[in-house]
C-alpha cells in the first residue's frame, strides 16, 4: 500500500549555529522532569525496552549512522532537535501526549509516526522508515520516554512551538550576509555546506528541502533567535535573526517531491 504525503511541515528542519558550543545533540542536558533530566542513560528502564529507548536516542543524535538508508541530506535529527529534542523551543520532542492531533494542512488527524515521517521526507530529504520498522518504533519509544508524565490530549505545550517574532523592519538579505559571515560561517562554511557529522548544510544539494518548515523565513528566524549561535543563544536581535534567515533562504535547496510515498511491507509485523 502506498500512502501519498502532502501533510504539514516537519517539526523543525534546521539548526543554524555558530561554533561556540561544539557539535549538536550531545550530553544529558535538557529540561528536567521532577529534577531528572528528560534523557539520562542511567535512568532508563532495564531490559529490552530501555535498550529500545537508547536506540531511539542514537537514531535522533546520529541519524546517518543508525538510519542511513532513509537519509539524503547532510542532517541529523539533532541538527534541529537540540540535545536530542530536550531543549524547549529548540525542536522540543516532549510531544507524545499531543498525538493523535488534527492537522489543518492535510485535513485529517495524524499520528506521531506521521510527524516523524515528515521529518524524514523534508528535513532529511529522504524517505520515511515503515511504521512497523524497528527504526520507527525506536524513535517513537524515545519520544514517549522523554514525554513520560505528560497528560494525553493536553493543550500543546508552548515549549514545542518555534517562537514567532516580528522584526522592526523587513528582513534584509545584505545585512543577513554580514551576520552570517561573522556568526555562522565558521561552522556552516561560507558555502553553506556545513561540516559533515558536525554542522548541517543550510543550503545546496545536501540541505533540507523546500517542504521543510524551516524553509520558511519566519520559522527559521524564530528558531535562530532563541537557539543560535550555538553556545551564545539569544544574542541576536529579532531583526538580526530575520536578516540572517532571509540570507540563508535566498539560496537554492532541493525541491520537495509531493508525490513522495511511504511503502509498507505486505507482510504483517511478527508480533501481530
C-alpha positions as CSV (number, residue, x, y, z in Angstrom):
1,X,0.0,0.0,0.0
2,X,1.3,3.5,-0.9
3,X,0.3,6.5,1.2
4,X,1.0,9.8,-0.5
5,X,2.0,12.7,1.7
6,X,1.1,16.4,1.3
7,X,0.9,16.8,5.1
8,X,2.2,19.6,7.3
9,X,5.8,20.7,7.6
10,X,8.3,18.9,9.7
11,X,8.7,19.6,13.4
12,X,11.7,21.5,12.7
13,X,14.1,21.4,9.8
14,X,17.2,23.4,10.6
15,X,19.9,24.2,13.1
16,X,21.7,27.4,12.2
17,X,24.6,27.6,14.6
18,X,27.8,29.3,15.5
19,X,30.7,27.2,16.7
20,X,30.9,28.3,20.4
21,X,29.5,25.1,21.8
22,X,30.7,22.1,19.8
23,X,28.6,19.6,18.0
24,X,24.8,19.2,18.3
25,X,22.9,16.8,20.4
26,X,25.5,15.7,22.9
27,X,25.3,15.2,26.7
28,X,22.4,14.8,29.0
29,X,21.3,18.4,29.2
30,X,17.7,19.3,28.8
31,X,14.6,20.4,30.7
32,X,14.1,18.3,33.8
33,X,11.2,16.2,34.9
34,X,10.9,16.3,38.7
35,X,14.5,17.1,39.0
36,X,15.6,14.4,36.5
37,X,17.0,15.1,33.0
38,X,14.5,14.1,30.3
39,X,17.1,11.7,28.9
40,X,19.8,10.1,31.0
41,X,21.0,6.6,30.1
42,X,21.4,5.8,33.8
43,X,17.7,6.2,34.4
44,X,16.4,4.1,31.5
45,X,14.4,1.0,32.4
46,X,16.2,-2.3,32.4
47,X,15.9,-4.8,29.7
48,X,14.8,-4.6,26.1
49,X,12.6,-1.5,26.4
50,X,15.4,0.5,27.9
51,X,17.6,-0.7,25.0
52,X,14.9,0.4,22.5
53,X,14.7,3.9,24.0
54,X,18.5,4.2,23.9
55,X,18.4,3.1,20.2
56,X,15.8,5.8,19.5
57,X,18.1,8.4,21.1
58,X,21.0,7.1,19.0
59,X,18.9,7.5,15.8
60,X,18.0,11.1,16.8
61,X,21.5,12.1,17.6
62,X,23.4,10.0,15.0
63,X,20.9,9.6,12.2
64,X,23.4,9.0,9.4
65,X,25.0,6.2,11.4
66,X,21.8,4.5,12.6
67,X,19.2,5.3,9.9
68,X,21.4,5.9,6.9
69,X,19.0,4.2,4.3
70,X,16.4,6.9,5.0
71,X,18.6,10.0,4.8
72,X,19.8,12.0,1.8
73,X,20.6,15.4,3.3
74,X,23.6,16.2,5.5
75,X,21.4,16.4,8.6
76,X,21.0,14.6,11.8
77,X,17.6,14.7,13.7
78,X,19.5,16.6,16.4
79,X,20.5,19.3,13.9
80,X,17.0,20.5,14.6
81,X,16.1,18.8,17.8
82,X,18.8,20.2,20.0
83,X,20.3,17.8,22.6
84,X,18.0,15.0,21.4
85,X,14.9,17.2,21.5
86,X,15.2,18.1,25.2
87,X,15.5,21.9,24.8
88,X,12.3,23.9,24.9
89,X,11.8,25.9,21.7
90,X,14.8,24.1,20.3
91,X,13.0,21.3,18.4
92,X,11.4,20.1,21.7
93,X,10.3,16.5,21.4
94,X,8.3,16.1,24.6
95,X,5.2,15.7,22.4
96,X,3.8,12.2,22.6
97,X,0.8,13.3,24.6
98,X,-0.3,15.7,21.8
99,X,-0.9,12.9,19.3
100,X,-3.1,12.0,17.5
101,X,-3.8,15.6,16.6
102,X,-5.8,17.3,13.9
103,X,-3.7,18.6,11.1
104,X,-5.2,21.5,9.2
105,X,-2.9,21.2,6.2
106,X,-3.7,17.6,5.5
107,X,-7.4,17.9,6.7
108,X,-7.1,14.8,8.9
109,X,-5.9,13.5,12.2
110,X,-2.2,12.5,12.2
111,X,-0.3,10.2,14.4
112,X,3.2,10.7,15.9
113,X,4.6,8.4,13.2
114,X,3.2,10.8,10.6
115,X,5.2,13.6,12.1
116,X,8.4,11.5,12.2
117,X,7.8,10.5,8.6
118,X,7.5,14.2,7.6
119,X,10.9,14.9,9.1
120,X,12.5,12.2,7.0
121,X,10.7,13.4,3.9
122,X,11.5,17.1,4.4
123,X,14.5,17.7,6.7
124,X,16.3,14.5,5.6
125,X,15.2,14.9,2.0
126,X,14.9,11.2,2.1
127,X,12.2,8.5,2.8
128,X,10.5,7.5,6.0
129,X,11.0,4.2,7.7
130,X,8.0,2.0,7.5
131,X,5.7,2.5,10.5
132,X,6.3,-1.1,11.7
133,X,10.1,-0.9,11.3
134,X,12.4,-1.1,14.2
135,X,13.8,2.3,13.3
136,X,10.4,4.0,13.6
137,X,9.4,2.1,16.7
138,X,12.7,3.0,18.4
139,X,12.2,6.7,17.6
140,X,8.6,6.6,18.9
141,X,9.8,4.8,22.1
142,X,12.4,7.5,22.7
143,X,9.9,10.3,22.2
144,X,7.4,8.6,24.5
145,X,10.2,8.2,27.1
146,X,11.0,11.8,27.3
147,X,7.3,12.6,27.3
148,X,6.6,10.5,30.4
149,X,4.2,12.1,32.8
150,X,2.6,14.2,30.1
151,X,-1.2,14.2,30.0
152,X,-2.8,12.9,26.8
153,X,-4.9,15.3,24.8
154,X,-3.4,18.2,26.9
155,X,-3.1,21.6,25.2
156,X,0.0,22.0,23.1
157,X,3.0,22.9,25.3
158,X,4.3,26.3,24.2
159,X,7.8,24.9,24.5
160,X,7.1,22.8,21.5
161,X,6.4,25.7,19.2
162,X,9.0,27.8,17.4
163,X,8.9,31.4,18.7
164,X,7.1,33.7,16.3
165,X,8.9,37.1,16.3
166,X,8.3,40.3,14.4
167,X,11.3,42.3,13.2
168,X,11.2,46.1,13.4
169,X,11.8,46.3,9.7
170,X,11.5,44.0,6.7
171,X,14.3,41.4,6.6
172,X,17.4,42.4,4.6
173,X,19.5,39.8,2.8
174,X,22.6,42.0,2.6
175,X,22.6,42.6,6.3
176,X,22.0,38.9,6.8
177,X,25.1,38.1,4.7
178,X,27.2,40.1,7.0
179,X,25.7,38.4,10.1
180,X,26.2,35.0,8.5
181,X,29.9,35.7,7.8
182,X,30.5,36.9,11.3
183,X,28.4,34.4,13.3
184,X,27.7,31.3,11.3
185,X,30.2,30.7,8.5
186,X,32.9,29.2,10.8
187,X,30.7,26.1,11.3
188,X,28.4,26.2,8.3
189,X,31.1,27.4,6.0
190,X,30.9,30.3,3.6
191,X,29.4,27.9,1.0
192,X,26.6,26.9,3.4
193,X,27.7,23.3,3.0
194,X,28.4,22.8,6.7
195,X,30.8,20.2,8.1
196,X,29.7,16.6,7.7
197,X,29.0,14.9,11.0
198,X,29.2,18.2,12.9
199,X,27.2,21.1,11.4
200,X,24.4,20.7,8.9
201,X,24.3,22.2,5.4
202,X,22.0,25.2,5.3
203,X,21.5,25.3,1.6
204,X,22.5,23.4,-1.5
205,X,22.1,19.8,-2.6
206,X,22.8,18.3,0.9
207,X,20.5,20.6,2.8
208,X,16.8,20.1,3.8
209,X,14.3,20.5,1.0
210,X,11.7,23.2,0.3
211,X,9.0,21.2,2.0
212,X,10.6,21.7,5.4
213,X,9.2,24.1,7.9
214,X,12.5,25.9,8.2
215,X,12.5,26.6,4.5
216,X,10.2,29.5,5.6
217,X,12.0,32.7,6.7
218,X,9.6,33.3,9.7
219,X,10.1,29.8,11.1
220,X,13.8,29.9,10.7
221,X,14.1,33.3,12.3
222,X,12.2,32.2,15.4
223,X,14.4,29.2,15.8
224,X,17.6,31.2,15.3
225,X,16.5,34.0,17.6
226,X,16.4,31.8,20.7
227,X,18.8,28.9,19.9
228,X,21.7,30.3,17.9
229,X,24.6,30.9,17.6
230,X,25.4,27.6,19.4
231,X,26.7,28.5,22.8
232,X,25.5,32.1,22.5
233,X,21.8,31.6,22.1
234,X,19.7,34.7,22.4
235,X,22.4,37.1,21.5
236,X,20.9,38.0,18.1
237,X,18.1,40.5,18.0
238,X,14.7,39.9,16.3
239,X,15.9,41.9,13.3
240,X,19.3,40.1,13.0
241,X,17.5,36.7,13.2
242,X,15.2,37.7,10.4
243,X,18.0,39.1,8.3
244,X,20.2,36.0,8.6
245,X,17.2,33.8,7.9
246,X,16.4,35.7,4.8
247,X,20.0,35.4,3.6
248,X,20.0,31.6,4.1
249,X,16.7,31.2,2.4
250,X,17.9,33.3,-0.6
251,X,19.9,30.3,-1.7
252,X,18.9,27.2,-3.6
253,X,17.9,24.0,-2.0
254,X,16.3,20.7,-3.1
255,X,12.7,20.7,-4.2
256,X,10.2,18.5,-2.4
257,X,8.6,15.8,-4.5
258,X,4.9,16.0,-3.5
259,X,4.4,12.5,-4.8
260,X,6.9,11.0,-2.4
261,X,5.4,7.9,-0.9
262,X,5.8,5.6,2.1
263,X,5.7,2.0,1.1
264,X,4.6,-0.6,3.7
265,X,5.6,-4.2,3.8
266,X,2.8,-6.5,2.5
267,X,3.6,-8.8,5.5
268,X,2.3,-8.1,9.0
269,X,4.8,-7.4,11.7
270,X,5.9,-10.6,13.5
271,X,4.2,-9.5,16.7
272,X,0.7,-9.3,15.2
